[in-house]
């Protein structure tokens, strides 16, 4: 097993950085072109990685959770973010467009079934994709479960998480007049889509800063500002999706439709102290989905890079490699 050497012991379980063997811009229609890459073993077990946000984009570090001698690793930037174009666009950009894009990528790459690996919003999208196309999913690997419910949005944007981070919450709410703070998603929406680039960027950084600060259990206050281009895509896309309740037909839809993946096995990796996606969602999903296994990671928050989270995900993928070969 070719693991990282010369790194701190906390990251020794991650695989060495690898370069893609295939990179392309895929025309998915509606004026959108989506960045897709493949790395690892060309004839390996296919796994598609769904990044968070919406709007977070994929990064080279996401390749390191998979044994490249075993897995054919597919990453892509969802519509409007990362290297996909047009950047920060919300036109023809809904959950159902993304589900169709995933299927378009699978077909274009000649893959019959694959493992679907996603965290946070990526877990949401993985579940929705799985419920739409259960016959195409060999296993779901989910991290930091978000079920796209109003209760979860109220927790994070309605002051619940702010009870634990009052100083950071104040930084998030201060740019909004008091008479608009009863609905921060709507208040930020007006500014993120104002048409004034300076206003959009300033509020995008505030939106991204609130989430990024709470991602890791080791954070103890705001870090540096996100790059303007990244923050604008991240904030606009998240806000667009949350304003529209994830484009789902009804609140609680994912759990209500869980029977569609009753025969699809899954592994849920959840940080015990996740402030962005509290563990109640992962627990509720596990209880409703008998084919799932829940790994609760102690002393871990939300981020993919949390040592305990990363270790559990690498172990999951290594175990699956043995089971599926």
KEMARFI-258992 format. One record per residue: y negated, x negated, z negated of N, C-alpha, C in turn. Coordinates in pm, whole numbers, plus 50000, padded with zeros to 5 digits. Layout:
YXZYXZYXZ
...
END
This chain:
501194991550000500005000050000498764991250000
497934993050098496774984250118495564990150048
495344986449923494234991649845493074981849844
491944986349792490754977849786490974966249690
490554954449729490604942949641489194937849620
489004930849509487704925049482486654935249441
487104947449405486184957649360486334959449209
485414966549148485564969949008486834978248991
487464976948874488744983648853488634998648868
487465004548837487285019048847487455024048989
487295015249089487425019549228488615012949298
489515006849224490614999249284491615008049356
491615021049328492565030249390492085034849526
490825032549562490325036649693490815027249801
491045032649920491505024350031490355016450091
490715005750160489704997250221488855005150321
487595001550337486775007750441487405005450578
487425015750660488005014650795487015020350896
487115015451018486245020151125486955030751208
486195039851266486805050151351487415044251477
488485050351526489005046651658488505056251765
487815067051721487295076851816486045083151757
484965083451832483735090251793483235097951913
482825110451890482355118552003481385129151954
480575133952047479725145552025480375157152098
480775167352025481485178652082480525190452100
480425195252222479585206852251480305219252200
479735225952098480375237652039479675250652080
478725249552172478025261452219476785264552137
476035274552179474825279052108473775268052099
473855258052186472905247052182473235236352081
474395237152015474775227451912475785217451966
475595204851925476555194151951476925188051816
478235187351789478735183351659479385169551667
478995160851573479585147451566480975148251504
481965142151571483345141751525483855127451533
484575123051431485185109851434486635110451386
487425100951433488805099351388489025084951346
489795083051240490155069551197491545069951135
492075058151102493405057451046494465056051155
495595062751135496735061551226496665072351334
496695068251457496525077651568497585088551570
498825085151531499895095051529500255099151386
499305097551295499565100351155499445115151120
499635117950991499485131550940498005135450950
497665145951025496245149251041495645155850917
494455151350881493695157350771492245158450815
491665170250800490265172250834489465173150705
488335166150702487495165250583486265174050603
486045183350510484905192450516483905188450408
482745183950451481735179250356481025190750287
480265187150184479575197250105478205200750157
477485207850074476155212750107476095227750090
476005235150203475975231050344474815221450372
475075212250463474025203150505474165188950457
475255185950383475385172550326475745161850426
476505165350529476955155350626478095146850570
478845140450659479925131650616479425117350610
480175108750541479785094750525481015085950536
480845073050567481995064050577482835063550451
482225065450333482995064850208484055075850201
483865086750273484835097650271486155094050339
486155083050414487395078650479488345071950381
487845068050264488575058950177489555065850082
489705078950095490615086450008492005087950069
492205082250187493425084550265494025071350310
495315069950292496025058050338495955057550490
495235047750547495055047550693496325043950770
497345039150699498615036650766499465049250777
498995059950714499755072550712498975083950777
497665084550750496875096250787496045094050913
495935104550992494955105651101493795113551042
492695107051014491585112450935490495117251030
490155130051019489115135951105487945140151017
486775134751046485545138650978484575144051081
483735153551041482685158151132481495162851051
480325161951114479095167151056478925181551102
478825190751006478675204851040477335207151111
477215218551174476015221551251474725218751172
473805211951239472475210151184472265198451091
473345190651064473165179750967473865167051013
473615156150941474205143350977473805139351117
474805135751197474555131451335474655143051435
474955155051387475005166551475473595170751514
473485177251627472185181051681472205195351733
471095202751722469785198751670469775197551517
468975188151470468945184851327468185195551248
468745199151133468125208651039467945222551098
468685225551204468545238551269469445248951203
468895260851182469685271951126469995282551231
469585280151355469895289551462471385288851494
472025300451508473465300951537474215291851440
473895293051313474475284451211474895293251092
476135297851096476695306250990478085301150955
478635306350848479995302750808480975304850921
480805315650995481765319151100481625310051222
480405305151246480235294851348480995282151307
480935278651178481605266551132483125268051138
483645279751101485075282151112485525280651257
484735286151349485065284851492484995270351536
484025262751483483915248551518485145240851472
485635243851352486835236951302488005239351395
488165251851437489245254951531489025248051666
487795247151708487495240451836487845225651826
487555219451714487895205351693489405203551692
490105212251619491575211351613492185212051753
491715221651831492235223451966491905211452055
490655206752046490225195452129491035182852099
491485181351974492235169351935493735171251948
494165183051993495575185552016496415185951889
495845191351782496525192051652497045206251631
498295207551587498885220651560498545225551420
498865217551318498555220851179498015208251111
497175210251011496605198750943496345201950797
496175191350719495695192650582494195194850589
493685203950508492245206450502491745202050366
490805192550365490325185750244488835188450232
488405195050125486995198350112486545199249968
485285195749944484715196449809483425204149807
483205211549696481995219349676481885229849788
480805229649867480755238749982481925236050077
482365223650086483525220550168484775227750121
484895229949990486015237749936485875252449975
484645257549969484385271250012484815273150156
484345264150242484635265050385486145263450410
486795254650336488235252650351488985265550319
488595272250213489255284750175489025295750279
487805296750328487495306950428488245304050558
488265291250597489025287350717490505290350696
491035286850580492435289450552492785304250556
491905312550504492155326950507492075332550649
491265326250733491155330550872492285325250959
492795313250925493815306751009494915300550922
495605308550842496605302750750497735295350820
498035299150943499125292651016498765278651062
497495274751051497045261451094496895251750978
497175256250856496925248050737498245244050672
498475230950663499675225850596499485225050445
498255222350401497955221150258496425221450245
495935227750140494515227550107494305218349987
493395208750001493015200049890491545202549861
491265207949743489925212749709489385205449587
488095202449591487445195649479486155203049444
485905205049314484655211349270484475225049331
485325234549293485425247349363484145255649352
483705260449468482575269749479483055281649562
482985293649504483525305549569482455314149636
481245308949646480155315749715479915329849659
479795330549526479505343349461478085343449405
477565355249383476225356549326476185351049184
477275352249109477315347048973477125331748974
477755325049070477605310449079476185306649117
475585314149210474195311249248473235313849132
473495324349054472635327048938472745315848836
473945310548818474125299448725473255287548763
473275284048890472625271648930471145273348964
470775284949017469385287149058468675297548974
469355302548872468745312648786468525308248643
468765295348614468455289948483469635286548395
470865289848437472025286648354472195271748334
472305264348444472425249848434471155243648376
470025250348397468765245548343468715245148192
469575252848125469635252547979470135239047929
470925232148012471445219147975470555207748022
469745210548126468885200448186467445205848195
466825209048082465515215748088464425207348152
464465194248133463435185548192463575185048344
464815184248393465055183948537464805197748598
465155208148524464885221948568463395224048587
462595218548497461135219948508460625213248636
461205201948674460805195348798461115204148919
462195211948909462605220749018461725233249025
461375238548911460605251148908459085248948918
458595237448874457145235248871456455236949007
457075233249120456375235149249456215249749290
456845258849217456805273049252455905280549153
454955288749201454115296649111454965305449018
454475307648897455255314948796455675328748844
454825335548920455165349148961456255349649069
456715337949117457815337649215459105331849157
459055327549032460205320448977461375329548941
461215342448951462335351648925463385350849036
463015345349152463955343749264463625330549333
464185319749280463845306549330464405303849470
465535309849503466075308049637465105313749740
464575325649712463615331849804462295324049807
461855319349691460595311949685460695298849764
461785291849748461975279549824462165282549972
462785293750005462985297250145461645298250217
460675304350153459365305950216458735292350247
458985282650165458375269450181459215260350272
460525261250264461395252950348461345257050495
460885269450521460785274450658459335278450691
458405271050631456995274250646456425270050781
457075260550846456525255150970455605243250948
455305240250822454475228750787455425217650741
455545206950820456525196550791456325190150654
455095188050614454835181850483455265191150370
454965203850382455385213650280456895214550275
457525215150392458985216150398459635203850334
459135192050366459735179750314459555178550163
458365181950114458105181049971459045190149892
459205202249939460075211749869461555208649893
461875202850008463255198850033463685187949935
462805178649909463125168049813463295173649672
462495183349636462645189549504463975197149495
464315204349602465585211749607466775202049597
466765191549678467865181849677467935174349545
466765171149488466745163649363467385171249248
467175184449242467785192649138469305191549144
469875193049262471335192549274471865178349256
471245168649319471765154949313471765149349172
470775152949093470705147948956471875153048873
472315165248897473375171148816474775167948867
474875160448976476185158449040477135150048956
476625139948888477485130648815477305131948665
478385130848593478335131448447477565119648389
477465108848465476785096848417475285097148438
474775106748515473335107648536472635111848407
471435106448387470655110348269469205112548307
468995117848426467645120648470467515118248618
466405122248676466225120948821466285106548868
466905104448984466905091349047465785090849149
465935082549250464925081649354464975093749446
463915095449524463855106649616464805104549733
465375115649782466225115049900465375112050023
465945105150124465215103250250464795116750307
463625117050366463035129750411463945137250509
464525130050607465335136750709466565143150646
467225135550557468415140950489468045152950403
467005151550321466625162250229466265175050302
465575173750414465135185650487466335193350543
467285186150603468485192950655469295199050542
469505191250437470305195750323469705208450261
468415207950231467765219150162467665231450251
467285229650376467135241150466468485248050489
469525240150512470825246250539471395252950415
471325246150300471795252650177471055265650153
469745265050160468955276950131469255288150230
469415284650356469745294450460471065301450429
472075293650391473375299550359473335307750231
472625302850131472595310050004471735322650013
470675322150093469865334050117470705345150179
471675341150260472525350750331473905352450267
474025348650138475265350450062476475344550135
476245333250200477335326450270477835333850392
477115344050434477475352150551478835359150532
479195361450405480415368750375480125383650376
481155391650394480975406150401480695412350266
481185405950158481055411850025481135400949919
480525403349806480575393749696482005393049642
482485380949620483855379349571484915379649679
484505378549804485425380149917486575370049916
486295357549880487335347349887488525350849798
488265354649673489375358349584490005371549625
489205380749675489755393549719490725391849835
490505381649918491355379250035492365368050014
492575364049889493425352349861494865354449906
495285366849918496645369749963496935364250102
495885361850180496085356450314496625342250313
496435335050202496975321350193498035320450083
498685331450053499665331449944500785321449967
501105318650093502185309250123501685295350159
500375293050151499805279950182499675272150051
500315260550039500175252849915498805246449903
498375244449780497065238349760496995230649630
496085220949627495785213249506494295214249479
493955217749356492565219349314492255208249213
491265200049243490815189349152489435193249101
489315194648972488085199948913487635191648795
486355187948794485775181048679485535190748565
485965186948446485805195548328484345198548298
483465189048328482045190548295481175191748420
481695198548519480955200948644479835210848616
478585206148629477435214648601476985222448724
477405218348842477015225248966477975236548997
479265233748986480325243749010481195244248885
480825252248785481575252448659483055255548678
483905250248591485355251348607485905265648608
485135275448566485635289248568486055293548708
485355288748809485715292448947487055286448986
487265273648954488545267248985489685274048911
489445277548785490465284248704490795297948763
489775305548799489995318748857490745317948989
490405307949071491105306149197492575302749173
492835293649082494215289649052495045301449002
494475309548915495215321048861495515331348970
494635332549067494835342449174495715337249287
496005324349288496695317849400497925310349348
499065316949342500265311049282500715298149348
500395296149476500835284149547499975271949516
498995273349426498085262349396498495254949270
498035242549264498185234249144496785229849103
496455231148975495125227548925495195214548846
494355205048886494205192448812492815192548750
492745194348618491465194248549491205180048500
490125174048546489825160048516488875159348396
489315153448286488435152448169487305142648192
486195144648123485035135748132484635132948276
484575143648356484145142248496483255153948532
482315151348622481405161648669481795166648806
480815167148896480985173549026481265163749140
480685152049136480625143349254481995138149296
482155136949427483345130949485483545116849432
482465109749405482525095849363482835093949215
482905104649137483285103248996484635096148988
484785085748906486055078348904487285087048882
487235096248786488395104748760488705114148875
487655119348939487835128149054488445120349170
487875108749200488385100649310489835096749287
490145092649166491515088449136492495100049157
492135111949112493015123549127493185127349274
492135126049353492225129549495493085119449572
492905106549542493735096549609495205098649572
495485101349445496875103949404497435116249476
496635126649487497065138649558497445135449702
496585127749771496855124549911498045115049925
498215105849831499375097149834500675104949811
500625114449718501795122949693502135131449815
501105137049878501335145149997501915136850112
501465124350122501985115650227503485113850213
503945112450090505385111050067506115124150097
505495135350058506165148450075506245152750221
505195149250301505095154450437505695145250542
505975132750506506545123550605507995127150633
END
